[in-house]
């Protein structure tokens, strides 16, 4: 059996890991992250379109940036559907 000090250390490590995981998940679902991704997408595409000489490059860069934003906003909805109809059925089959 592990000594009380060892158990306390293991619990502390687990709690620290849980805090990191929670922080990572909060960042992944944050509007700040989504906004930055949209901004960087817009800038990257804008610079690219400008470099290859597309007229109204910065106006045209709005379309893919908007599409990316729309996709990030709809993903949670599709994730719920996938979890409900695909993942749960797979896990039920695996348990049998």
GUTI-801657 format. One line per 4 residues: number of its first residue (from 1); their letters; for each residue y, x, z of C-alpha. Coordinates in pm, 1 decimal, m for minus. Layout:
BEGIN
NUM) a) Y X Z  ...
//
This chain:
BEGIN
1) xxxx) 0.0 0.0 0.0  348.4 122.1 m85.9  583.7 229.7 187.6  880.4 3.4 267.1
5) xxxx) 1122.6 265.9 128.6  934.6 270.9 m203.7  938.1 m108.3 m224.4  1311.0 m117.4 m150.8
9) xxxx) 1372.7 139.1 m425.7  1164.4 m58.0 m675.9  1350.2 m379.0 m590.3  1684.5 m202.1 m629.0
13) xxxx) 1580.9 m68.3 m972.0  1465.8 m413.3 m1083.8  1790.7 m573.8 m968.9  1992.8 m305.4 m1148.2
17) xxxx) 1793.3 m360.4 m1466.7  1845.3 m737.1 m1438.7  2222.5 m685.6 m1412.8  2219.3 m471.4 m1729.0
21) xxxx) 2010.5 m728.2 m1916.7  2242.4 m1011.9 m1807.9  2548.7 m812.6 m1916.0  2390.6 m736.9 m2255.5
25) xxxx) 2305.5 m1102.6 m2307.2  2657.5 m1209.5 m2209.0  2801.0 m965.9 m2465.2  2559.9 m1078.8 m2738.2
29) xxxx) 2668.7 m1441.5 m2698.9  3039.9 m1378.6 m2636.1  3317.9 m1501.3 m2860.4  3480.8 m1157.7 m2828.8
33) xxxx) 3180.3 m997.1 m3001.5  3176.0 m1263.0 m3271.2  3548.1 m1225.4 m3329.2  3519.8 m849.3 m3360.9
37) xxxx) 3231.5 m883.9 m3606.0  3435.2 m1125.3 m3818.6  3734.9 m891.0 m3809.0  3528.0 m585.6 m3903.4
41) xxxx) 3352.4 m780.5 m4179.4  3689.1 m891.3 m4317.9  3831.6 m539.3 m4305.2  3526.0 m374.2 m4460.7
45) xxxx) 3507.3 m622.3 m4745.6  3884.5 m619.8 m4793.1  3893.9 m241.3 m4825.9  3593.9 m246.1 m5058.9
49) xxxx) 3740.5 m515.0 m5285.0  4072.4 m333.6 m5292.7  3900.8 m3.2 m5377.4  3720.2 m152.3 m5677.1
53) xxxx) 4038.2 m320.1 m5800.3  3965.7 m687.6 m5740.9  4283.3 m897.3 m5762.8  4381.6 m1063.2 m5432.6
57) xxxx) 4124.6 m849.5 m5250.2  4243.0 m945.7 m4902.3  4247.3 m1315.2 m4984.4  3898.5 m1292.9 m5134.4
61) xxxx) 3770.9 m1105.3 m4827.3  3824.8 m1420.1 m4620.7  3528.3 m1595.3 m4782.0  3248.6 m1361.5 m4663.0
65) xxxx) 3414.6 m1317.3 m4322.7  3432.7 m1695.9 m4281.0  3070.2 m1731.3 m4394.9  2962.8 m1472.6 m4139.9
69) xxxx) 3153.0 m1652.5 m3864.9  2993.0 m1982.1 m3964.2  2647.2 m1826.4 m3956.0  2699.7 m1684.9 m3607.0
73) xxxx) 2818.6 m2022.2 m3478.3  2518.4 m2210.9 m3619.8  2252.2 m1962.6 m3511.6  2216.9 m2098.0 m3154.7
77) xxxx) 2139.5 m2443.2 m3297.1  1870.1 m2305.1 m3527.0  1734.3 m2085.6 m3247.6  1677.2 m2395.6 m3033.5
81) xxxx) 1495.4 m2566.5 m3320.2  1282.1 m2260.2 m3383.4  1192.3 m2227.0 m3015.3  1100.6 m2593.8 m2994.8
85) xxxx) 900.7 m2634.1 m3316.0  765.5 m2288.7 m3401.8  752.4 m2060.3 m3100.2  617.2 m2316.1 m2853.8
89) xxxx) 341.8 m2423.7 m3094.7  242.0 m2060.6 m3147.9  223.7 m1990.4 m2775.4  17.3 m2304.9 m2716.0
93) xxxx) m230.4 m2198.2 m2987.1  m257.6 m1847.6 m2842.1  m339.5 m1983.5 m2495.9  m632.9 m2191.3 m2623.3
//
